[in-house]
Amino acid sequence: MGQRIPVTLGNIAPLSLTPFRPGRMALVCEGGGQRGIFTAGVLDEFMR
């Protein structure tokens, strides 16, 4: 199983502490209502 690293806008530092290991990576996007629409727009930009 993978390792869960919670990241928020005010706390991005945990990402810089872990060394990058090539392989499988997942992006979990949570939200509902208007946040879901925003998330869909962000994912559209990632796919471009």
WOWOQUI-V982447 format. One line per field, one symbol per residue. ss: DSSP state (@ for helix, = for strand, . for the rest). A space follows every 10 residues. Layout:
ss = ???
//
This chain:
ss = .......=.. =.@@@@@... .......... ...@@@@@@@ @@@@@@@.
//
